[in-house]
Amino acid sequence: MKLSHTLLPLVVLAGSSVSAPAEEPLACNVNALSAPQRERHRALGEKIRAAVVDRVELSNGYALILDFGRLPLDAAGAPFCVVEVAEWVDLEARCCPFLDFGIEVAGKGGPARLKLTGGKNVKAFLRTELGLPEVRRGLP
C-alpha cells in the first residue's frame, strides 16, 4: 500500500500528538502467586543467584551472566537449565509487572544472560529487593 503525499503529513502529525505513557510505578502484586508458586519462585531465585558469575550494568537495569555448571544436579540427576530460568521469569513477571526480561543462551555450553530491565528506579529496586550479589572477578 502506498501512502499519498497528502496522507503522510497527517500520519506524522497524529503520531507526534500522542503523549508518552506515564512511568509505571514499582509496585509488586503480593497476591499474584499462590503459596506453592511463591516457594517455587524462592527456590528458583536462590539457584539463579548461585549461578551468577558476573553482572553487567545496563542503562535501564542489569544483565546477569549465569553459569549453570556452578549448580549441583537435582534429585533426579538433571542439571539446572534455562527452562528453570524461564519458569522464574514467568513467576517474577506476575508479581513484578513493571520489569522487562530477556534470556539469551550462548551455544556450546556457554553462559546464559538474564536481562532485568525497566523504567526509572528499576536498578535500585533490583539491587535491594532481589539481593543482586556483588560479583568478584578472578576468584574461583
N, C-alpha and C positions, 0 to 999 in steps of 0.2 A: 504494500500500500504506500502510495506516495503522498506526502503532505504538501498541500499547496503553499505558496508563498504567503497567502493571507492567513492561513491557519497557524503557521509556525509561530508568529509573534503572540498569538492568543495562548498557545500551549506554554510558551516560555513565561508569559505573564501569570497564567494560572498557577504554574509550578512555583513561581517566586513568591506568591502571596501566602503560601502555606507556611505556617509557623512551625518551628522545631518543637517536637514533643517535650513536655516538661520532664525534668530529671526524675527518674523513678526512685522512690525512697528505698533506703537499705532497711527493709523490714522483712524479717523471717516469718513464715507461716508455721508456727509451732504445732498446729493441728494437721499439717499436711501428711504426716506419716503415722501409721499405726505403731503400737509398741514393738511388734516383731520387725517392722521396717526400720524403726529407729535403731534397734540393736544391730541389724544387718548394716545399716549406714555407718554406725560407730565402728564396727569390726572392719569393714572395708576401708574406712578412713585411716584406721591405725596401720593397716598394711600399706596403704598408699604412702603415708608419711614415712614409714620404714624403708620404702623403696626409693625415696628422693635422694638423688646424688648431686643435684645442682638445681639452682633456681635462677631464672633469667627475668629481670625486671622488664616489663613492657610498659608502654605509655599508659595503658589502661588496666593493668593487672600484672599477672605473673605467668610464666611458663615453668612448670616443674618437670625436671628431667628425671625419669623413672628407670631404675634398673631392677627388673623383676627377679634377676638372679640373686639378689640380696635376700630374698624371702624364702623361708622354708616351704617344702611341699605340703599340701594339705593332707588330711587324714587318709584320703584315697590315693595319695602319691602323685597328685596332679599339681603342676606349678600354677602360681598366681599369674594371671594374664590380663590382656586388655579388655576381655569380656567383663571382668570384675570392675575395672576402671569405669567402663560404660554403665554398669549397674549402679556404681556410686554416683556418677553424674546424673543418672535418672532420678535417684532419690534426692540428691542435693538440689537439683533444679526444682523439685516440688516444694521444698521448704525455703529456698532462696531464689525466687523467680527473677531477681534483679541481676543475677550472674549470667554470664555467657560462657560457654565451654567449647573447647576444641580438643580433640585427641589426634595425635599424629604418631604413627608407628613406623619405625625405621625397619627396613628389610634386613635379612641375615642376622637376626638376633640383636640388632642394635637397640638403643634405648627408645622409650616412648616419651612423648611430651604431652602433658596435660596442661592446657591453657585455661586459666581462670581470669576472665576479664569482665569489664562492665563500665558503668558510669563513674561519676565523681565519688571519691572516697572509697572505692572498692578495694584499692590496695591496702589502705589502713584496716578495713574490715578483714581482709584475708590474713594479714599479719596477726591480728589479735584474736579473732573469733575461730579461725581454723588452725591456729598454732603452727604456722609455717616454720619449719626448722631452720636454724642457722646452718648453712652447709659450709663445711671446711674443706677446702681443696687440698689434695695431696696427702690426705690421711687414708689409711686402709678402711 
